[in-house]
Amino acid sequence: METNKNMVYSGWKMNGFAMLFIVLLSWIGGPALAIYGGINWASPYDAIAIVVGVIIFLWALIASCGFIMLEPNEARVLLFFGKYRGNFVQTGYWWVNPFMSKKSISLRARNLNAEPIKVNDKQGNPILIGLVLVWKIREEEIYKAVFDIDTPVATGEVTVTASSRMKVLENFVSVQSDAALRQVAGIYAYDNNNGGKEELTLRSNADEINEQLENRLNERLAMAGIEVVEARINYLAYAPEIAAVMLRRQQADAIISAREKIVEGAVSMVKMAIDKLSADEVVELDEERKAAMVSNLLVVLCGDESAQPVVNTGTLHH
């Protein structure tokens, strides 16, 4: 029969304070009954009182092992001699079957701030990329987090504690995050200098890339019952060995882009000047003079330094 995974515990349970009152009465009443029977040893009923008192005391000792206290966003996985019996997620002070073994698990959100790693982007350029990740265990998939991920027991450690179990999960998340980040970084280019303008890049399309990264992480971490709350790239840069070269390339691209703007504006201004001179009939220019004027204006408008004016005091024509 297949185990019903991630079921809610529905066995023996009771309010912890009510059971604590009963256990305290048993601790007091059991020994008192046994002592009373021993002192007044006169009939078989006294022997029965001794036996019942001892049984009540032993029951109280065993029952005292069934108390559990849960804070918000905590859970207990209950096992009955190795057989899974369900998850206990009700906060407060409770008593359950004392023969149940209990494995603690935290459902609180956790952060992972991964150190930048060196990968090659789509174009083969080495880059440094890092991520920040917020994750937590799904309440409906606690079984996977506890039983589907191996938890090695350290030397000298008799039982696996909640802290060591969470460390194993944190290590699992760290390894899978590294793999997912490498996968996403290898699909996209750092920027679109060598690609089409519509192509997604790591630098220019942060929201789309983060969404892709979150999807890949959810696929990888689902086997452990882990949900990705948020995943974002928090560091992106060229690797040191090519950073200087890429900086010069970016500077060259910026200069070219600026020059294109300057030339575009200069051509517009020259056209406007010639049209204005012709419309207002200020001067008539033949094609040769127009060409000379266009050349001079473009030199003035596109030059990096201020032009030195030359005043022509002669006639318009030689």
N, C-alpha and C positions, 0 to 999 in steps of 0.2 A: 504494500500500500504506500503510495507516494505521500511524502510529508507535505502538509499544507503550510507553505512558507508564509512568513509575515502575518500570521494570525494573532489576534489579540488574546491574551491569557484570560481564560474563563473558568479556571479551577477554583480551589478554595481560596478565599480572600475575605478579609474583615478589616474594619477600621482599626488602626493600630492602637489607638488610645483605649478602646473598649477591650481589645485582647490583652493589652498591657495590664489593665485592672484585673482581668481574670487570672493572668499568669502570676501576678503579685499575690493574689489570694491563694493560689495553688502553692506557691512557695511557702507561704505561712501556714496554710491549712493542712497541707500534706504532712510535714514534719510534726505539727501539733497533734494530728490524729494518730500518727504512729507512736508518738511519745505517750499520749493518753492510753492507747491500747497496751503499751509496755508497762506502764505504771499500774494499771488496773487489771493485770493479768489474772482473770478469774474464770473466763468462759471462752468458748470458741469464737464468740463475737469480737473479743479483744484481739485475737489473732487475725481475724478478717480486717479489723481496723488498722492493724499494723501494715498488712499487705496493701490495703487500699491507700493508706497514707504514703507509702513508698512509691506506689504507682503514680499517684497524683504528683509527687515531687519530681519523679523522673519525667513525667509528661510535661511539667512546667519547664524543665531544663531543655527538653527537645523543642518545645513550642517557642522558646525564647530565640531560637535560631531563625525564625520565620519573619522577623521584622525587617521592613525595608522603608527607606525614606527617599522620595524622589523630588528633586527641584525642577522648576520649569525647564523644558528642553533637555531632559534626561530620560533614559529608558533602561529597563532591565530585560535581558533575554533569559527566560526560565527554561531549565532542563530538568527532566526527571530521570535520574540515573543515565544521562547521556542522550535521552530522547527529547527532542524539541517540543515544548508545550506552549509556546507563544511569547509575545512581547507584553511587558507591563509598562504603560506610559502614563498612568494616572498619578498626578503630583500629590504630595502629602505623605502622611505616615500611615503605612499599611502593614497588614500581616497576611502572609501567604503560606502555603504548604511548606513546612520547615524542611522537608526532604528535597525541595527544589534547589538546585544550584543556580546561582545568579551571575550573569555576565553584564557588567555595566558598559554603557555606550552613551556618548554625548551627541546630542542633536543640534548643538549650537553652531553658528557659522564660524568659519576659520579663514584666516588669510594666508596666502602664500605669495611672498615677494621674491620671485625668482631672479637670481643673478643673471646679468646679460651673458648670452652664449654666442659663439661665433658660428655662423652658418653662411651658406652661399645662396644668394637670391636667384631668381629665374634667369638672370643674365650671367650668372657665375661670379658675381662680385662678392667678396667676403664682407659681411656686415656683422655688427653686434646688435643683438635684439634681446629684450627682456620683457617680462610680463608680470602683472599683479593679478591674483586670482582670489575670489571669494567663493568658498564651497561649504557644503554641509551635507549631512546624511539625510536621505529621505525617510520620513517616519514610516512610510509603507514598505520600505525596502531595507529594514534593519537586518533582516536575515542575511542578505548578501554581504553587508559590511562586516558582520561577525564571522560568518562561516565560509564565504566564498573567497576570502583573501587570507593567505597563510600568515599566521602569527608565530614566528619562531620564539621559543622560550630561551631567555638568556641563561648562561651558566650560573647555577646556584639558585635560579628562580623556580619556585615550586609551581606557582600558578601565574597565569597571564593577567596582569592588572589592567584596569581601564586606561591608565596612562600609557602603558606599553602598547596596548591595542591601538590607541589613537596615533602613536608614533609610527606604527606600521602603516596605517592609513595615510598619514602625512607623507611618508616616504613614497608610497604608491602614487599619490597625487603628484608629487614632485617629479617622479620619473615619467609619468604619462604626460604631464604638462610640457616637459622638455621635448618629448617626441612630437606632440601636437604642434608646438611652436616651430620646430624644425620643418615639419611638413607644410605648414602654412607659409612660412618664410620662403620655402623653395618654390612655391607656386607663383608668387608675385615678384615683380621687380621692385627695387628700392625706389626708383622714380621713373618717369616716362620720357627721359631724354632720348632713349633709343627705341621707343615704341610709339604706338598710336596715342592720340590725346584721350581717347575713350577707355584706354586700358587701366584697370585698377592697379594701384601701386601702394606699397607699404607706407610711403610718406604722405601721399595726398588723399587717400581714402581710408582714414582711420576707422570710421564707423562701420564700413562694410567689412574691413579686415577683422575688426574685433568680433563682429557677428560670426564670420567664418571660423575664427578661433574658438569661440564659445561653442559652436556646433560640434567641432572636432573633439573638444574636451568632453562634452556631454556624451558623445559616442564612446569614447575611451573609458570614461569613469562610470558608465552605467553598470558595468559588471560588478562594481563594488557598492552599488546602491547610493552613489554620490551624485548630488545635483550641483551644477555650476550656477551660482547666483550672478556672478559677473566676472568677465575676463577681459583685460585690456592690456595692450602693449604700452609699457611705460618707459621704454628706452629703445632708441633706434639711432644708429650711427654707422658710418663706414668703419671697417676695421682699420687700425692704425697704419698698416702697411700701404694702404691705398687712399687714406684720408686726404693727404696733401694733393695728390693728383686729382682726386674728385673735386676738391675745393677749387683748384685752378680751372677745371672744366666748368664748374658752376659759375665761376666769375666770368669766364669767356661767354657762356650762354647769356649771362645777365648783360654783358657789354653789347653782344649782338642784338639782343632784344631791345636795349635802349637805343642803339643806332637805328634800328628799324623804325622805331617811333619817331626819332628825330628826322629821318629822311622823309617819312610819310608826312609829317607836319611841314617840313620845308617845301616839299613839292606843292602842297596845298597853298602855302603862303605865296610861293612864286606865281602859281596860276592865278591867285586872287589879285596879285599886284599887276600882272600883265592885263588881265581883264579890266581892272579898274582904270588903268592908264588909257586903254583903248576906249572904254565907255565914256570917260570924261574928256576924251580928245586932248589930253595933256601933251602928248607927243606921238608921232607916228614912227613906228619901228618896223624896219624890214626884217626878213627872216634871219639874216646874219646878226643884226643887232639884238633881236630877241634871244638868239642862242647865246650871245655874249652876256646879255643881262641875266639869263637863266643860270649860266655858269657862275657868274660873280655872286649872285644871290645864294646859290647852293653852297658855295665856298664859305660865305659869311654865316649862313644859318647852321651849317653842319660842322663847322670847325670847332675845335676844342678851345681855341684862344680867340680873343677879341680881334676883329679885323682892323687893319690900319687904313683909314680912308685916303684915297688919292683924288684930289680935286682937279678935274680937267677944265682948264681955262681956255682951251681952244674951241674950234668948231666941232660940230657933231661928227662931220666926215673929214677924213684926211684930204 
